[in-house]
């Protein structure tokens, strides 16, 4: 019975992982100027403290400051189909649609630079990973799938016991577990994750055309995962009666897990100007992150299934010896072992990462950005860029990164035009392609290839103050994660289609002192 208990705990913990707001934990939208143009790798501006730090050295002497606020909406949609879903007492369809909503009302960032002669001293604060919370009010498909599988296993065990005992307890009757393996439950999942970053560095103009940058970023990760599973029932039997019949909440599970960690990474950059062209590159080394778990979980009362059944057998008129004979019968022990084996693998995958006091690997991948900018006429600026994230070289729990085909590739382009002395209009596009595989993808943590479109404006309020406003939307593709699941020796199709929806509003003020 311990394995059955841990199966449900595993569901609660692993399902909460999908709440993470940042896919592979690298957020490049650190300034509203990026949001309105989506390609700033070769731009010269205060936003370059993140996107092109070497280029900031070409700005005028003095203090430059950028204050940014973003409002982020995201939904995550998973469409599942599984034969056992038809046994849900509250929804007998085999198809499910699970929708999670993420909302970050305040995603701040600050960039500052002080230029003196050939030097540029720079600092940045922002949320470079995560950045919000996500809630699944009805759990996830992986959750219900295991509940359904558990119900099927319990039902099979009930029929086996009735056969061995001559139906002494009537466990497979409609008044108890039944013969269909039907089930019901209640669940809720919520996750929050923020990776706060502080960067410090300096750039130097080597020549009038060439500058170089070196810096370091410190990252503090802070996450919380909360969820519960309540009122689990198989047939007409509340699960708690098989654990501790005196406590109606003995089968309820509540998870409250905090994760924290600190990491540091060097950053290098270069910028080269020639005529109306500007070329730039930045490389962020891998950030080694080790997250420490602090978990305070409400776990079900420990119940021993053989002992619980022994008591029920005695109450039904058996002697203790007869009850023991039943529970040691090979057919019965094989049925119990089948339940254990069904969940052993899932339990190991889901529970190990979130054990209280455990330290787990969750590196932020190294990141290469290359950009080119062209200024064909004074009012017009055109940028193109390329990003590569070295995801396969970033260590994660149980080396999940090995399941990826490659790292993430991004292409982007943007244009801005000085429509008047007061208004600069801009627009841009970005394509993101992950090296995904079906083995990597699941509803506990998923991403999907996408195209983003951004629009916005820079309003020149005065010679020293600019106001940036922007909106960008991300259009995600649908990833086919269909698999098969072995349930009691039978291969059952488990269909899973993953997609997202993302919108970001932003406003920022740039000040030149």
C-alpha positions as CSV (number, residue, x, y, z in Angstrom):
1,X,0.0,0.0,0.0
2,X,3.0,2.3,0.5
3,X,3.6,2.2,-3.2
4,X,0.0,3.2,-3.9
5,X,0.3,6.1,-1.6
6,X,3.5,7.3,-3.1
7,X,2.0,7.0,-6.6
8,X,-0.5,9.8,-5.7
9,X,2.2,11.9,-4.1
10,X,4.3,11.6,-7.2
11,X,1.4,12.8,-9.3
12,X,1.0,15.9,-7.1
13,X,4.7,16.8,-7.1
14,X,5.5,16.1,-10.7
15,X,2.4,17.8,-12.0
16,X,3.3,21.0,-10.2
17,X,6.5,21.3,-12.2
18,X,4.7,22.4,-15.3
19,X,3.7,25.6,-13.7
20,X,7.1,27.1,-14.5
21,X,6.6,30.3,-16.4
22,X,9.8,30.1,-18.4
23,X,10.4,27.1,-20.7
24,X,14.1,26.4,-20.5
25,X,14.6,29.2,-18.0
26,X,16.1,31.9,-20.2
27,X,14.0,35.0,-20.8
28,X,15.5,37.4,-23.4
29,X,12.7,40.1,-23.1
30,X,14.7,42.2,-20.6
31,X,13.8,45.6,-22.0
32,X,10.7,47.1,-23.6
33,X,12.8,48.1,-26.6
34,X,13.2,44.4,-27.4
35,X,9.5,43.9,-27.0
36,X,8.7,46.5,-29.7
37,X,11.3,45.3,-32.1
38,X,12.3,41.7,-31.2
39,X,15.9,42.2,-32.6
40,X,18.3,44.4,-30.6
41,X,21.5,42.3,-30.8
42,X,23.2,45.0,-32.8
43,X,21.4,48.2,-31.6
44,X,23.2,50.9,-29.7
45,X,21.1,52.0,-26.7
46,X,20.8,51.6,-22.9
47,X,18.8,48.3,-23.5
48,X,22.1,47.0,-24.8
49,X,23.3,46.5,-21.2
50,X,21.5,43.1,-21.7
51,X,21.3,42.6,-25.5
52,X,24.5,44.3,-26.7
53,X,26.7,45.4,-23.7
54,X,29.7,46.1,-25.8
55,X,27.7,48.5,-28.0
56,X,26.8,50.7,-24.9
57,X,30.3,52.0,-25.0
58,X,29.4,54.0,-28.1
59,X,26.8,56.0,-26.2
60,X,27.6,59.5,-25.0
61,X,29.4,60.2,-21.8
62,X,27.3,60.4,-18.6
63,X,24.7,58.3,-16.8
64,X,22.1,56.4,-18.7
65,X,19.1,54.6,-17.0
66,X,16.3,52.4,-18.2
67,X,13.3,51.4,-16.0
68,X,11.0,48.8,-17.5
69,X,7.7,47.1,-16.5
70,X,6.0,44.2,-18.3
71,X,2.6,42.5,-17.9
72,X,2.6,38.9,-19.0
73,X,-0.3,36.6,-19.8
74,X,0.2,33.0,-20.7
75,X,-2.0,29.9,-21.1
76,X,-0.9,26.3,-21.5
77,X,-3.2,23.9,-23.2
78,X,-2.9,20.1,-23.2
79,X,-5.3,17.9,-25.1
80,X,-5.2,14.3,-23.9
81,X,-7.0,11.1,-24.9
82,X,-6.8,7.9,-22.9
83,X,-9.2,4.9,-22.8
84,X,-9.3,4.8,-19.0
85,X,-10.6,8.4,-18.9
86,X,-14.0,6.9,-19.8
87,X,-14.2,5.4,-16.3
88,X,-14.2,8.8,-14.6
89,X,-17.5,9.0,-12.7
90,X,-17.8,12.7,-13.5
91,X,-16.8,12.7,-17.1
92,X,-17.0,9.5,-19.1
93,X,-15.4,10.9,-22.2
94,X,-12.0,9.6,-23.3
95,X,-10.8,13.1,-24.3
96,X,-9.6,15.8,-21.9
97,X,-8.5,19.4,-22.3
98,X,-6.4,20.8,-19.5
99,X,-5.8,24.5,-19.4
100,X,-3.3,26.3,-17.2
101,X,-3.2,30.0,-16.8
102,X,0.0,32.0,-16.0
103,X,0.0,35.7,-15.0
104,X,2.9,37.9,-14.1
105,X,1.5,41.4,-13.3
106,X,4.9,43.0,-12.6
107,X,8.0,41.8,-14.5
108,X,10.6,44.5,-13.8
109,X,14.0,45.2,-15.2
110,X,16.5,48.0,-14.8
111,X,19.6,48.8,-16.9
112,X,22.1,51.4,-16.0
113,X,25.4,52.6,-17.6
114,X,27.9,55.2,-16.8
115,X,30.1,56.2,-19.7
116,X,33.4,57.9,-19.1
117,X,35.8,58.5,-22.0
118,X,36.4,55.0,-23.5
119,X,34.8,53.1,-20.6
120,X,31.3,52.0,-20.0
121,X,30.4,50.7,-16.5
122,X,27.2,48.8,-16.5
123,X,24.6,47.1,-14.2
124,X,21.3,45.3,-14.8
125,X,18.6,43.8,-12.6
126,X,15.9,41.6,-14.0
127,X,14.0,38.3,-14.0
128,X,16.0,36.2,-16.5
129,X,14.1,33.0,-15.9
130,X,10.6,32.0,-14.7
131,X,8.8,35.2,-14.1
132,X,5.3,34.3,-12.8
133,X,2.9,31.7,-11.7
134,X,0.7,29.2,-13.4
135,X,-2.4,27.4,-12.1
136,X,-4.2,24.3,-13.2
137,X,-7.5,24.2,-11.4
138,X,-8.3,20.6,-12.4
139,X,-4.9,19.1,-12.4
140,X,-3.3,17.5,-15.4
141,X,-3.7,14.6,-17.8
142,X,-0.7,12.7,-16.2
143,X,-2.5,13.0,-12.9
144,X,-5.8,11.6,-14.1
145,X,-4.0,8.9,-16.1
146,X,-2.3,7.5,-13.0
147,X,-5.6,7.8,-11.0
148,X,-7.3,5.7,-13.7
149,X,-4.5,3.2,-13.8
150,X,-4.6,2.9,-10.0
151,X,-8.4,2.4,-10.1
152,X,-7.9,-0.4,-12.6
153,X,-5.3,-2.1,-10.4
154,X,-7.4,-1.8,-7.3
155,X,-10.4,-3.2,-9.2
156,X,-8.4,-6.2,-10.4
157,X,-7.2,-6.8,-6.9
158,X,-10.7,-6.7,-5.6
159,X,-11.9,-9.3,-8.1
160,X,-9.0,-11.5,-7.3
161,X,-9.7,-11.3,-3.5
162,X,-13.4,-12.1,-4.1
163,X,-12.4,-15.1,-6.2
164,X,-10.0,-16.5,-3.6
165,X,-12.4,-15.9,-0.7
166,X,-15.6,-17.0,-2.3
167,X,-16.9,-13.5,-2.5
168,X,-16.7,-13.3,1.3
169,X,-16.4,-9.4,1.3
170,X,-18.1,-8.7,-2.1
171,X,-15.3,-6.2,-2.9
172,X,-16.2,-6.2,-6.6
173,X,-19.9,-5.5,-6.1
174,X,-21.5,-2.3,-7.4
175,X,-21.8,-1.2,-3.7
176,X,-18.0,-1.3,-3.3
177,X,-15.2,-1.2,-5.9
178,X,-17.3,-2.5,-8.7
179,X,-16.1,-4.4,-11.8
180,X,-15.3,-1.4,-14.1
181,X,-12.6,0.4,-12.2
182,X,-14.4,3.7,-12.1
183,X,-13.0,6.6,-10.1
184,X,-13.3,10.2,-9.0
185,X,-11.1,12.7,-7.3
186,X,-10.4,16.4,-6.8
187,X,-7.1,18.2,-7.5
188,X,-5.5,21.6,-7.7
189,X,-2.0,22.6,-8.8
190,X,-0.1,26.0,-8.6
191,X,3.5,26.9,-9.2
192,X,5.5,30.1,-9.0
193,X,9.1,30.6,-10.2
194,X,11.4,33.6,-10.4
195,X,15.1,33.7,-11.4
196,X,16.3,37.1,-10.2
197,X,19.5,38.4,-11.8
198,X,22.0,41.1,-11.1
199,X,24.7,41.8,-13.8
200,X,27.8,43.9,-13.4
201,X,30.4,44.6,-16.1
202,X,32.4,47.1,-18.1
203,X,33.0,47.8,-21.8
204,X,36.0,49.5,-23.4
205,X,36.3,51.2,-26.8
206,X,39.4,49.6,-28.2
207,X,39.2,51.7,-31.3
208,X,36.6,54.2,-32.6
209,X,35.0,51.2,-34.4
210,X,35.6,48.4,-31.9
211,X,34.5,47.8,-28.3
212,X,34.6,44.8,-26.0
213,X,32.7,43.8,-22.8
214,X,33.3,41.5,-19.9
215,X,30.9,41.0,-17.0
216,X,29.4,38.6,-14.6
217,X,25.8,37.8,-13.7
218,X,24.5,36.4,-10.3
219,X,21.2,34.5,-10.3
220,X,19.0,33.8,-7.3
221,X,16.3,31.2,-8.0
222,X,13.1,31.1,-5.9
223,X,10.3,28.7,-6.6
224,X,7.2,27.3,-4.9
225,X,5.0,24.4,-5.9
226,X,1.7,23.8,-4.1
227,X,-1.0,21.2,-4.9
228,X,-3.4,18.8,-3.4
229,X,-5.3,15.6,-4.2
230,X,-8.5,15.1,-2.2
231,X,-11.5,12.8,-2.1
232,X,-10.1,9.9,-4.1
233,X,-12.7,7.2,-4.7
234,X,-12.6,3.9,-6.5
235,X,-16.1,2.7,-7.4
236,X,-18.1,3.6,-4.3
237,X,-15.2,3.2,-1.9
238,X,-13.3,6.3,-0.6
239,X,-9.6,5.5,-0.7
240,X,-9.1,6.7,2.9
241,X,-11.0,3.6,4.1
242,X,-8.1,1.4,2.8
243,X,-5.6,3.6,4.7
244,X,-7.2,4.7,8.0
245,X,-11.0,4.5,8.1
246,X,-11.1,6.7,11.2
247,X,-9.6,9.7,9.4
248,X,-11.6,10.9,6.3
249,X,-8.6,13.0,5.3
250,X,-6.0,10.2,5.6
251,X,-5.7,9.8,1.8
252,X,-5.5,13.6,1.1
253,X,-2.2,14.8,-0.2
254,X,-0.9,18.3,0.1
255,X,2.4,19.5,-1.4
256,X,4.2,22.6,-0.4
257,X,7.7,22.6,-1.8
258,X,10.1,25.6,-1.9
259,X,13.3,25.6,-4.1
260,X,16.1,28.1,-3.9
261,X,19.5,28.3,-5.5
262,X,22.3,30.6,-6.5
263,X,24.5,30.7,-9.6
264,X,27.1,32.9,-11.4
265,X,28.2,33.1,-15.0
266,X,30.7,35.2,-17.0
267,X,29.4,37.3,-20.0
268,X,31.5,38.4,-22.9
269,X,30.6,40.8,-25.8
270,X,32.0,42.6,-28.8
271,X,30.7,45.3,-31.1
272,X,32.2,46.5,-34.4
273,X,31.0,49.5,-36.5
274,X,31.8,50.2,-40.1
275,X,30.0,52.7,-42.2
276,X,26.3,52.3,-41.9
277,X,26.7,48.8,-40.5
278,X,27.1,47.5,-37.0
279,X,27.9,44.0,-36.0
280,X,27.7,42.6,-32.4
281,X,28.0,39.3,-30.5
282,X,27.4,38.2,-26.9
283,X,28.2,34.9,-25.1
284,X,26.8,34.0,-21.7
285,X,28.5,30.9,-20.2
286,X,26.4,28.2,-18.6
287,X,25.1,29.1,-15.2
288,X,25.6,26.2,-12.8
289,X,22.4,26.0,-10.7
290,X,21.8,23.7,-7.8
291,X,18.4,24.0,-6.2
292,X,17.8,23.1,-2.5
293,X,14.4,21.7,-1.6
294,X,12.5,22.6,1.5
295,X,9.3,20.6,1.5
296,X,6.5,20.5,4.1
297,X,4.0,18.0,2.8
298,X,0.9,16.6,4.3
299,X,1.1,12.9,3.5
300,X,-1.6,10.3,3.8
301,X,-1.7,8.2,7.0
302,X,0.5,5.2,6.5
303,X,-1.8,2.2,6.0
304,X,-0.8,-1.4,5.5
305,X,-3.0,-3.0,2.9
306,X,-2.6,-6.6,4.1
307,X,-3.3,-5.5,7.7
308,X,-6.4,-3.5,6.6
309,X,-7.7,-6.4,4.6
310,X,-7.0,-8.8,7.5
311,X,-9.2,-6.8,9.8
312,X,-12.0,-6.7,7.1
313,X,-11.7,-10.5,6.7
314,X,-12.0,-11.1,10.4
315,X,-15.0,-8.8,10.7
316,X,-16.6,-10.8,7.9
317,X,-16.2,-14.0,9.9
318,X,-12.8,-15.4,9.0
319,X,-10.3,-16.5,11.6
320,X,-6.9,-14.7,11.6
321,X,-5.4,-17.9,10.2
322,X,-7.8,-17.9,7.3
323,X,-7.2,-14.2,6.6
324,X,-3.4,-14.8,6.6
325,X,-3.9,-17.7,4.1
326,X,-5.8,-15.5,1.7
327,X,-3.3,-12.7,1.9
328,X,-0.3,-15.0,1.3
329,X,-2.1,-16.8,-1.6
330,X,0.1,-16.5,-4.7
331,X,-2.7,-15.1,-6.9
332,X,-3.3,-12.4,-4.3
333,X,0.3,-11.5,-3.8
334,X,0.8,-11.4,-7.6
335,X,-2.1,-9.0,-7.9
336,X,-0.6,-6.7,-5.2
337,X,2.8,-6.9,-7.0
338,X,1.2,-5.9,-10.3
339,X,0.0,-2.7,-8.7
340,X,3.5,-2.1,-7.2
341,X,5.3,-2.7,-10.5
342,X,2.8,-0.5,-12.4
343,X,3.9,2.5,-10.5
344,X,7.5,1.9,-9.5
345,X,9.0,3.6,-12.5
346,X,6.6,6.6,-12.3
347,X,7.3,7.0,-8.6
348,X,11.0,7.1,-9.1
349,X,10.8,9.7,-11.9
350,X,8.4,12.0,-10.0
351,X,9.3,11.9,-6.3
352,X,13.1,11.9,-6.3
353,X,13.6,15.5,-7.6
354,X,11.4,17.0,-4.8
355,X,12.5,15.1,-1.7
356,X,12.9,17.4,1.3
357,X,16.5,18.5,1.7
358,X,17.6,17.3,-1.7
359,X,19.8,19.4,-4.0
360,X,19.0,19.0,-7.7
361,X,20.7,20.2,-10.9
362,X,18.9,22.8,-13.0
363,X,21.5,24.7,-15.0
364,X,20.7,27.7,-17.2
365,X,22.1,27.0,-20.6
366,X,25.0,28.9,-22.2
367,X,23.7,31.5,-24.7
368,X,25.2,32.9,-27.9
369,X,23.7,36.0,-29.6
370,X,24.9,37.4,-32.9
371,X,23.4,40.5,-34.6
372,X,23.8,42.8,-37.6
373,X,22.3,46.3,-37.9
374,X,22.0,48.4,-41.0
375,X,21.1,52.1,-41.2
376,X,20.3,52.7,-45.0
377,X,19.0,56.2,-44.3
378,X,19.2,58.2,-41.1
379,X,15.6,57.7,-39.9
380,X,15.6,53.9,-40.7
381,X,17.3,51.1,-38.8
382,X,17.1,47.4,-39.6
383,X,18.3,44.6,-37.4
384,X,18.7,40.8,-37.8
385,X,19.8,38.4,-35.1
386,X,20.6,34.8,-34.3
387,X,20.4,33.0,-30.9
388,X,21.6,29.6,-29.9
389,X,21.0,28.1,-26.4
390,X,23.3,25.2,-25.5
391,X,20.5,23.2,-23.8
392,X,22.1,19.8,-24.2
393,X,25.1,21.0,-22.3
394,X,23.0,22.3,-19.3
395,X,22.8,19.7,-16.6
396,X,19.3,18.9,-15.3
397,X,17.8,16.3,-13.0
398,X,18.6,12.8,-14.2
399,X,20.1,14.3,-17.3
400,X,16.8,15.0,-19.0
401,X,18.7,17.2,-21.4
402,X,20.0,14.1,-23.1
403,X,16.5,13.5,-24.5
404,X,16.8,16.7,-26.6
405,X,18.0,16.5,-30.2
406,X,19.8,19.8,-30.0
407,X,19.8,23.2,-28.4
408,X,17.3,26.0,-29.1
409,X,17.6,28.1,-32.2
410,X,16.2,31.6,-32.7
411,X,16.1,33.9,-35.7
412,X,14.8,37.4,-35.4
413,X,14.5,40.6,-37.4
414,X,13.3,44.1,-36.5
415,X,12.9,47.5,-38.0
416,X,12.4,51.0,-36.4
417,X,11.6,54.2,-38.2
418,X,11.7,57.8,-36.9
419,X,8.3,58.9,-38.2
420,X,8.7,62.4,-36.6
421,X,11.1,64.0,-34.2
422,X,8.8,62.8,-31.4
423,X,7.9,59.3,-32.5
424,X,9.9,56.2,-33.5
425,X,7.8,53.3,-34.7
426,X,9.0,49.7,-34.7
427,X,8.0,46.1,-35.4
428,X,9.7,42.8,-35.3
429,X,9.5,39.0,-35.6
430,X,11.2,36.1,-33.9
431,X,11.2,32.4,-34.6
432,X,12.0,29.9,-31.8
433,X,12.8,26.3,-32.6
434,X,13.5,23.7,-29.8
435,X,15.2,20.4,-30.3
436,X,12.2,18.5,-28.9
437,X,11.5,14.8,-28.8
438,X,8.5,12.8,-27.6
439,X,10.7,11.4,-24.8
440,X,11.5,14.9,-23.5
441,X,8.0,16.3,-23.7
442,X,5.3,15.7,-21.1
443,X,2.8,17.9,-19.3
444,X,5.0,18.3,-16.3
445,X,7.2,20.7,-18.2
446,X,6.8,21.5,-21.8
447,X,7.6,24.0,-24.5
448,X,6.6,24.3,-28.2
449,X,8.1,25.9,-31.3
450,X,6.8,29.4,-31.9
451,X,6.7,32.7,-33.9
452,X,6.5,36.0,-32.1
453,X,5.4,39.3,-33.5
454,X,6.1,42.6,-31.7
455,X,5.0,46.2,-32.3
456,X,5.6,49.5,-30.4
457,X,6.9,53.0,-30.3
458,X,9.5,55.1,-28.7
459,X,8.1,58.5,-27.7
460,X,10.8,61.2,-27.3
461,X,9.4,63.2,-24.4
462,X,12.4,65.4,-24.2
463,X,16.1,65.5,-25.1
464,X,16.8,63.4,-22.1
465,X,13.7,61.2,-21.6
466,X,12.3,58.5,-23.9
467,X,9.1,56.4,-23.3
468,X,9.0,52.9,-24.8
469,X,5.6,51.2,-25.2
470,X,5.2,47.7,-26.8
471,X,3.1,44.7,-27.2
472,X,4.2,41.3,-28.5
473,X,2.3,38.0,-29.0
474,X,3.7,34.6,-29.4
475,X,2.0,32.1,-31.7
476,X,2.9,28.5,-30.6
477,X,2.7,25.4,-32.8
478,X,1.2,22.2,-31.5
479,X,3.5,19.4,-30.5
480,X,2.4,15.8,-31.0
481,X,3.5,13.8,-27.9
482,X,1.4,10.7,-28.5
483,X,2.7,7.6,-26.6
484,X,1.6,4.2,-25.5
485,X,1.2,3.1,-21.9
486,X,1.5,-0.4,-20.5
487,X,-1.4,-0.9,-18.1
488,X,-1.7,-4.4,-16.6
489,X,0.1,-5.9,-19.6
490,X,-2.0,-4.1,-22.1
491,X,-0.7,-1.4,-24.4
492,X,-3.0,1.6,-24.4
493,X,-2.7,4.7,-26.6
494,X,-2.1,7.9,-24.7
495,X,-2.6,11.0,-26.9
496,X,-1.0,14.3,-25.9
497,X,-1.0,17.5,-27.8
498,X,0.8,20.5,-26.3
499,X,0.5,24.2,-27.1
500,X,0.7,27.6,-25.5
501,X,-0.6,31.2,-25.9
502,X,1.4,34.2,-24.7
503,X,0.9,38.0,-24.7
504,X,3.2,40.7,-23.2
505,X,2.5,44.4,-22.6
506,X,5.4,46.7,-21.7
507,X,6.3,50.2,-20.9
508,X,9.7,51.7,-20.0
509,X,11.4,55.0,-19.5
510,X,15.0,55.7,-20.7
511,X,16.7,58.7,-19.0
512,X,20.0,60.3,-20.1
513,X,21.4,62.4,-17.3
